[in-house]
């Protein structure tokens, strides 16, 4: 929907990682049907077995970003233009580990995405996801949560780019579960300035403000504020 690898902020599209629809490998087929673009695909885990443990709440945590199981994920998307705005509907169905990491369970993701380019200078985009995990906490105890992001990139000239990104998520059924998955709850705002020395080399200054309230009741929620100020260089070859 929105390739994370080409985003202009250091901050991630968090809902993609939390919902488990990243780092898969597979195949997809696309076809334009009149004004509608349709995509169908199937993906598999990428074979990476070394995963960082999910050991802290909040959006800055390692969160089992690699899909290393053999089960397949089936996905599809249809999209088109409504006036100047591109709109798309996404669905995915597959498997993931339950909260105790003891068995594989069914996972479904539904998504809505919007985007627009204005005079090739301003690019805005938004994504909403509804996630359902069957038997996630315990047998017969399903978990649903929702989240997404909205962002804008302003191409001032060939050197300067200004970006803003808002991430949000509601833990819904996982709220009060006394698990680290309470940390799915998210509310953060990021602003970044990039200066391009050349097409594949840039300097970035980025600030993130964590709006989400802290919750230290059981040690499983959003325990600490996670503001940051980042400066650095990004070079690609």
Secondary structure, 3 states (H helix, E strand, C coil): CCCHHHCCCCCCCHHHHHHCCCCEEEEEEEEEECCEEEEEEEEEECCCCCCCCCCCCCCCCCCCCCCCCCCCEEEEEEEEEECCEEEEEEEEEEEEECCCCCCEEEEEEEEEEEEEEECCCEEEEEEEEEEEEEEEEECCEEEEEEEEEEEEEEECCCCEEEEEEEEEEECHHHCCCCCHHHHHCEEEEEEEEEEEEECCEEEEEEEEEECCCCCCCCCCCCCCCCCEEEEEEEECC
